[in-house]
Amino acid sequence: MYEIFQKGINKMKTFIILLFLLTGTFTMAQDFNKKIFDEKSKKEILVGFCTREAFADTAFAEWYNLEYDFHRLDTLTLDEIKKLDTLDYNISIVFATWCSDTRMHLPPFFKILDYLNFDKNRLKLIGVARDKIVPEGLEFYDIQFVPTFLFLKENEIIGKIVEAPSVSLEKDFLSILQELKTKTQSK
């Protein structure tokens, strides 16, 4: 009798754990790709943590696909970046779908990451409204302009591309990684 009771308890524990995990996963999934209505543009915009899949939405796909397809990659520079990809760094992108600079530079940056086979687990996407407030805990990003492409090592900013590249997205990316390599070698 006791064994039957124990089996029932074990099944109940398993059920509760699965229910907890599924509920947590569902709740976490709701935190991504949040859209709000922007009064100034009279359109929906993305805010908070996002995934690339958000840009497949009809509200964003037209400009996203156009800029992605239009950008011609500087493969010579990107091949130099590939040689430095053993460096341990992450990228956070703070963007605003209402912003023309984001619309111009974010899709080509994704095209660059695709060429580099950049690990999506090392990428964080954060959409902001016009106030440019980032989620709690990321205030150190100090966002003044969008898009801001942040290169981080151990949660410390090692380089930024702010609003528009100085030379090109590819060359600025390479410059940041070369600086990281120099800092890493001097330690």
C-alpha positions in Angstrom: 0.0 0.0 0.0 2.8 2.4 0.9 4.5 1.7 -2.5 1.4 2.7 -4.4 1.1 5.8 -2.3 4.8 6.7 -3.1 4.3 6.1 -6.8 1.3 8.5 -6.7 3.3 11.1 -4.9 6.2 10.8 -7.5 3.8 11.2 -10.4 2.3 14.2 -8.7 5.8 15.7 -8.2 6.6 15.1 -11.8 3.4 16.7 -13.0 4.0 19.8 -10.8 7.6 20.2 -12.1 6.4 19.9 -15.7 3.6 22.3 -15.1 6.0 24.8 -13.5 8.5 24.5 -16.4 5.8 24.9 -19.1 4.3 27.9 -17.3 7.8 29.5 -17.0 8.6 28.9 -20.6 5.2 30.4 -21.7 5.7 33.4 -19.5 9.3 34.0 -20.8 8.1 33.7 -24.4 5.6 36.5 -23.8 8.4 38.8 -22.8 9.9 38.9 -26.3 8.9 40.9 -29.4 6.5 43.2 -27.5 4.8 45.8 -29.7 3.3 49.1 -28.6 1.6 51.8 -30.6 3.8 54.9 -31.2 1.7 58.1 -31.3 4.2 60.1 -33.3 4.5 57.6 -36.2 1.0 56.2 -35.8 2.6 52.7 -36.1 3.4 49.7 -33.9 7.0 49.6 -32.7 9.0 46.9 -30.9 10.1 47.4 -27.3 12.0 45.3 -24.8 13.9 42.1 -25.6 13.4 40.9 -29.1 14.3 38.1 -31.5 15.1 38.4 -35.2 11.9 36.7 -36.0 10.1 40.0 -35.0 11.3 41.5 -38.2 9.2 39.0 -40.2 6.1 40.8 -38.9 4.4 42.7 -41.7 4.9 45.9 -39.7 8.7 45.7 -40.2 9.4 43.2 -43.0 9.2 45.6 -45.9 12.0 47.9 -44.8 13.9 45.1 -43.1 14.0 42.9 -46.2 14.7 45.8 -48.6 17.8 46.9 -46.6 19.0 43.4 -45.9 18.9 42.5 -49.6 20.3 45.8 -50.8 23.5 45.7 -48.6 26.6 44.4 -50.4 28.9 42.8 -48.0 32.6 43.7 -47.7 33.7 40.1 -47.7 37.4 40.9 -47.5 36.9 42.7 -44.2 34.5 40.1 -43.0 37.0 37.4 -43.7 39.4 39.3 -41.4 36.7 39.4 -38.7 36.3 35.6 -39.0 40.0 35.2 -38.1 39.3 37.2 -34.9 36.1 35.3 -34.0 37.9 33.2 -31.5 37.8 36.2 -29.2 35.2 35.9 -26.5 32.7 38.7 -27.0 28.9 39.3 -27.2 26.9 41.9 -29.1 23.9 43.8 -27.8 21.9 45.9 -30.2 19.7 48.7 -29.0 17.4 49.8 -31.8 14.1 51.6 -32.5 11.9 50.5 -35.3 10.6 54.1 -35.6 14.1 55.3 -36.3 15.4 55.8 -39.9 19.0 55.0 -38.8 17.8 51.7 -37.4 16.0 50.9 -40.5 19.1 51.7 -42.6 21.8 49.9 -40.5 20.1 47.1 -38.5 19.3 44.8 -41.5 22.8 45.1 -43.0 24.3 44.3 -39.6 22.2 41.1 -39.4 23.5 40.2 -42.9 27.0 40.6 -41.6 26.2 38.4 -38.6 24.7 35.8 -41.0 27.9 35.8 -43.1 30.0 35.4 -40.0 27.7 32.6 -38.7 27.5 34.6 -35.4 26.1 32.5 -32.6 22.6 33.9 -31.8 23.1 33.0 -28.2 25.8 35.7 -28.0 23.4 38.4 -29.4 20.9 40.5 -27.4 18.3 42.7 -29.2 16.6 45.5 -27.3 13.9 47.6 -28.9 13.3 51.1 -27.4 10.5 53.6 -27.6 11.3 57.3 -28.2 12.5 57.7 -24.5 15.3 55.2 -25.2 14.9 53.5 -21.9 16.5 50.1 -21.8 15.3 47.2 -19.5 16.4 47.3 -15.9 20.0 46.2 -15.4 21.2 47.6 -18.7 21.4 51.2 -17.8 25.2 51.1 -18.1 24.6 50.9 -21.9 24.0 54.7 -21.7 21.9 54.9 -24.8 21.7 58.4 -26.3 21.2 57.4 -30.0 19.8 54.5 -31.9 20.8 52.1 -33.2 23.7 51.4 -30.9 25.7 48.2 -31.5 27.5 47.3 -28.3 30.4 44.9 -28.2 30.8 43.4 -24.8 33.3 41.2 -23.0 32.4 39.9 -19.6 29.5 42.4 -19.5 31.9 45.3 -20.1 31.5 47.5 -23.2 34.6 47.1 -25.4 33.3 49.0 -28.4 30.3 50.7 -29.9 28.9 51.7 -33.2 26.5 54.5 -32.5 23.7 55.6 -34.8 25.9 55.2 -38.0 29.3 53.6 -38.7 32.4 55.8 -38.9 33.6 54.1 -42.0 31.3 51.1 -42.7 29.6 48.5 -40.5 32.2 45.9 -41.5 35.3 48.1 -41.0 34.0 49.5 -37.7 33.3 45.9 -36.5 36.8 44.8 -37.5 38.4 47.8 -35.7 36.6 47.0 -32.5 37.7 43.4 -32.6 41.3 44.4 -33.4 41.3 46.6 -30.4 39.9 43.8 -28.3 42.7 41.5 -29.6 45.3 44.1 -28.7 43.9 44.5 -25.1 43.7 40.7 -24.7 47.3 40.2 -25.8 48.6 42.9 -23.5 47.2 41.2 -20.4 
